[in-house]
């Protein structure tokens, strides 16, 4: 994704979206209503937007790893991501369920 031309980047989110939806049973992109606590499907457009956002947010970490080739950088990125997940930052409102 990082090394891909800008015009080709939407293809990645489409591939991810289609792969998840084609699972058996189909994967869904869900959001929880804050008031009712009921889960609902966010739809194709929003799911594609969120997939692109996730790819963009991960891109700087990938560039760092690719540029340094350093095991320390890889470990630092992994620890940072693990911390964010523990804090619920990356999974707060968008959940992928199958």
C-alpha positions, 0 to 999 in steps of 0.5 A, a space after each residue: 500500500 505504501 509504495 502504491 501510486 495514489 490512483 491505485 490505493 482505492 483498490 486495496 480497500 476494495 479488495 479488503 472489503 470484498 474479501 471480508 464480505 465474501 467470507 462464509 458467513 459474511 464478515 460485517 463492518 459494524 458500529 454500535 449505537 451509543 444510546 441503544 447499544 444495538 449494533 448495525 452495519 455501517 454500509 459499503 461506502 462507510 466501510 470503504 472509507 474506514 478501511 482506507 483510513 486504517 490503511 493510511 494510519 498504518 502507513 507511517 509505521 510501515 514506511 519507518 520499517 521499510 526505510 530503516 530495516 531495523 529490528 528495533 524500529 519494528 519492535 517499537 512499532 509493534 509495541 506502539 500498536 499493541 498499546 493503542 489496541 489495549 487503550 481501545 483507540 483503533 477499535 473504539 467505534 468500528 468493529 469487524 465481526 464475522 
